Amino acid sequence: MAPLSPLRCVWPAKAQLGEGPVWSERRQALFWVDILGRKLHCYSPRDSAMRSWSFEEEISAVAERRDHSSLIVTLRHHFAFFDPDTGQLEKIFDAESDRPGNRFNDGKCDAQGRFWAGSMDFACEQPTGALYSFDAERRCKRHVDGFAVTNGPTWSLDGRTLYFTNTATRRIFAFDFDPSSGSLSNQRLWLAFDETEGAPDGMTTDANGNLWIAHWGAGCVTCHAPSGEQLARIDVPASNTTSCAFGGPNLSTLYITSATTGLDEQASQAQPLAGGLFEIELDVRGLPAAQFAG
């Protein structure tokens, strides 16, 4: 798992909370968000083009739709469709009207086309976050509850294990996953971080079945075998590293997001690229991002 290029910042966006990178094979571009900045970004490596869209509330995760040019996104409390070509936004389901102090955070689709998204306490303190699935029939289900800050999910290579993070407690859990029904069972601790390692944030699975995990507070991304063993580490010049996703024509470029929020003035001066989007070419490949079936 040796890098084939140096890590470089391709978009010094100074995002407050960069997150949610997902590669669009259709557009050959990377979508990512600035949650607290309320922006959706799109980066095209072919010509280094950068586009951004502003929202009236937080936007936290994004996925493509199989049969539409629009995207499915999570806003503060809603699942919504957004068309980046027209700018049209359609809210389709309010998942947490009963939890006004929450907002959505990380999310992605499973191979069957359901969109999974975790919510969290806006103040990152109360265990009011949960994990939801939203399917093509617009049915929303709450699966697990009691998380202060949620991140992930991602899946094992065979699609039968779902990994989901409680960032506030520095723990990643594994669940048995039934692909046909989308049900979860057998929650167990998969990996725990100590304080020196920061807190596990967003993550992705590569084509070998290994997990790549961003470390909030530790400025790095690490690669782990399904056993939990650490196989590789990429240092990032932004301590609040938030998420990662594979992209590029061969899915061999790892894109890494970061944040400026949580940095004091001294740390901000020491980390001028914090909040930027980074890329590094690796000798491993990722998996195509699953798309929403609806």
SVG drawing of the C-alpha trace seen along z (x, -y; Angstrom):
<svg xmlns="http://www.w3.org/2000/svg" viewBox="-43 -33 48 45">
<polyline fill="none" stroke="black" stroke-width="0.4" points="0.0,0.0 2.7,-2.4 1.7,-5.9 2.4,-6.6 2.4,-10.3 2.9,-12.9 -0.2,-14.1 -1.3,-17.4 -4.0,-19.9 -6.2,-20.3 -8.7,-22.7 -7.6,-25.0 -11.3,-25.7 -10.8,-26.4 -14.1,-24.5 -15.5,-24.9 -16.4,-21.2 -15.4,-19.4 -17.0,-16.0 -18.8,-13.5 -16.6,-12.9 -18.1,-10.7 -16.8,-10.0 -19.2,-10.4 -18.3,-8.0 -21.0,-9.7 -19.4,-13.1 -15.8,-12.0 -15.8,-14.4 -15.8,-14.4 -18.7,-15.8 -18.0,-16.8 -19.6,-19.1 -18.9,-21.8 -21.5,-21.0 -21.3,-24.1 -20.5,-26.3 -23.7,-25.0 -22.1,-24.2 -21.9,-21.4 -18.6,-21.3 -17.7,-19.5 -14.1,-19.0 -13.1,-17.8 -9.5,-16.5 -9.5,-16.5 -9.4,-20.3 -9.2,-21.2 -12.6,-22.8 -14.4,-23.7 -18.1,-24.4 -20.0,-25.2 -23.7,-25.5 -25.0,-27.2 -27.8,-26.0 -30.0,-27.6 -29.2,-24.9 -26.5,-22.3 -25.9,-19.7 -24.0,-16.7 -23.9,-13.8 -24.5,-13.1 -25.0,-10.2 -25.9,-9.8 -29.2,-8.4 -29.1,-5.4 -31.6,-6.7 -31.5,-10.4 -29.0,-13.2 -29.9,-14.6 -28.4,-13.6 -29.8,-12.5 -28.5,-14.6 -29.1,-14.9 -29.9,-18.4 -30.3,-19.3 -33.3,-16.9 -34.4,-16.0 -33.5,-13.6 -33.8,-15.6 -33.1,-15.5 -30.8,-18.1 -30.1,-18.7 -26.7,-20.3 -27.4,-21.2 -30.6,-23.2 -30.1,-24.0 -33.5,-22.6 -33.9,-21.2 -36.8,-19.0 -37.2,-17.9 -38.7,-14.5 -38.7,-13.2 -38.2,-14.7 -36.5,-12.0 -36.0,-13.8 -38.8,-16.3 -38.9,-14.9 -35.2,-15.8 -34.8,-19.6 -31.3,-19.7 -29.9,-17.2 -28.6,-17.4 -27.6,-14.7 -23.9,-14.0 -22.3,-11.3 -24.0,-8.9 -23.8,-6.7 -25.6,-4.1 -25.5,-0.3 -25.2,1.9 -28.9,2.4 -29.6,-1.3 -30.7,-2.3 -29.3,-5.5 -27.9,-5.2 -27.4,-8.4 -26.4,-9.0 -27.7,-11.9 -25.9,-13.6 -26.4,-16.2 -25.5,-19.6 -23.5,-20.4 -21.7,-17.0 -22.7,-16.2 -26.0,-14.4 -26.4,-10.8 -29.4,-11.7 -27.9,-10.5 -29.2,-7.5 -28.6,-5.6 -31.3,-5.6 -31.9,-3.9 -34.1,-5.5 -35.1,-3.3 -36.5,-3.9 -40.1,-3.6 -39.3,-6.6 -39.5,-4.4 -37.3,-5.6 -36.2,-3.3 -34.3,-4.1 -31.9,-1.2 -29.7,-2.1 -29.8,-4.9 -27.9,-6.6 -24.9,-8.1 -23.6,-11.6 -21.6,-12.0 -22.1,-9.4 -19.9,-8.7 -19.6,-6.2 -21.1,-3.8 -19.2,-1.6 -19.5,2.1 -17.3,5.2 -16.3,6.5 -19.0,9.2 -21.6,6.6 -22.6,8.6 -20.9,6.4 -21.7,2.8 -19.3,0.6 -20.6,-2.5 -18.7,-5.0 -19.5,-6.8 -16.8,-9.5 -17.5,-10.9 -16.4,-7.7 -13.7,-6.9 -15.3,-3.6 -16.2,-1.8 -18.8,0.9 -19.6,3.7 -23.0,5.2 -24.2,8.2 -25.9,6.8 -28.7,8.6 -28.4,7.2 -31.9,8.3 -33.8,6.8 -31.3,4.1 -31.6,5.3 -28.8,5.0 -27.9,7.4 -25.1,8.5 -23.6,5.1 -20.0,5.5 -17.0,3.3 -14.6,3.5 -12.0,0.9 -11.3,-1.6 -8.9,-4.6 -7.0,-6.0 -6.6,-9.8 -3.2,-9.9 -4.9,-8.6 -7.7,-11.2 -11.2,-10.1 -12.4,-7.9 -14.4,-10.0 -15.5,-9.2 -14.3,-6.0 -14.4,-4.0 -13.7,-0.4 -11.2,0.5 -11.3,3.2 -9.3,5.5 -11.8,5.2 -9.6,3.0 -11.0,-0.1 -9.5,-3.6 -10.4,-5.8 -9.9,-9.5 -8.7,-10.6 -10.2,-13.8 -7.7,-15.5 -4.7,-13.5 -4.2,-14.6 -4.1,-11.3 -5.9,-8.5 -5.1,-4.9 -5.8,-1.7 -7.0,1.4 -7.6,5.0 -11.0,6.5 -9.2,7.8 -8.5,4.2 -4.8,4.5 -3.3,1.2 -1.7,1.6 -0.8,-1.9 -0.9,-5.6 -1.1,-8.8 -0.3,-12.0 -2.4,-15.1 -1.4,-18.7 -4.7,-19.3 -5.3,-17.9 -9.0,-17.7 -9.1,-15.2 -12.7,-14.2 -13.3,-11.7 -11.9,-9.9 -13.1,-8.3 -11.5,-6.7 -11.9,-8.3 -10.3,-9.1 -10.5,-7.1 -9.0,-4.0 -10.5,-4.6 -6.9,-4.7 -6.8,-8.3 -7.7,-8.7 -9.5,-12.0 -9.3,-13.4 -11.4,-16.1 -10.6,-18.3 -12.0,-21.1 -11.1,-24.4 -13.7,-24.2 -12.2,-23.5 -8.9,-25.2 -7.7,-28.1 -5.9,-31.0 -2.4,-29.5 -3.5,-26.1 -5.1,-27.9 -1.9,-29.7 0.1,-26.5 -2.3,-24.7 -2.9,-27.0 -4.3,-24.1 -6.9,-23.0 -10.3,-22.8 -8.8,-21.8 -9.4,-18.8 -6.4,-16.6 -5.5,-13.8 -2.9,-11.0 -2.4,-8.3 -2.1,-4.8 -1.3,-1.3 -4.7,-0.1 -8.1,-0.8 -11.4,-1.7 -14.9,-0.5 -17.4,-2.4 -19.8,-4.4 -23.2,-2.8 -26.1,-4.8 -29.6,-5.5 -32.2,-3.3 -35.0,-5.8"/>
</svg>
